[in-house]
Amino acid sequence: MMSIFRKLMPREDGFLEMFSAHSRTVVSAARALNDMLLGHDVDANCARIVKLEDEADEITRQVLLAVRRSFITPFDRGDIKDLIQSMDDAIDMMHKTVKTIRLFEQSGFDPLMQQMGAEIVKAADLIAEAIPLLDKVGTNAQRLSAIAEEITRVEGRSDELYDQGLKDLFQRHGKTGNAMAFMIGSEIYSELEKVVDRFEDVANEISGIVIENV
């Protein structure tokens, strides 16, 4: 009954615009992170990610405020909160990675880290594709489900890169006693892997919305 009532009432459409704006900041941050891992202007890309994370936080604040003020929302209020928070967690994790890179003054990155950066861009692009499709969940359910599945595959590939990266670090530094290099490298790998995990959380939220609204 409530779902029928929601369809009949005028709804607040600004949510999807805000979600789309947030997804664009996430994509921009992912690309900056990837460029940084490739060694392109590390300092400038770090600063760009920090700026984008601030912008994303402001959009998240606006979404949460709109949830409290709106009578009818595009889908369940709890789903709106969980989706925007999971998206924000992804860019927050990128920011945390930047903090580690700055703290340990890193300017060069392993090839496997660079491959993880490319996977992060793929995940961000998939999220950006999915968000506008939420405007018509029923019509776009099949594509939304396919996107969620692809993000899960991206997460699986990233897990493999993470495991191989730690093994490579140990082979290069563990046996030579360079504990600091191993520690720094393993921390960066861990944080990159967590970025992709956060994207999988977003995919799970999208899958939940599809299930509830189809």
Order of alpha helices (4+ residues) and beta strands (2+ residues): alpha-alpha-alpha-alpha-alpha-alpha-alpha
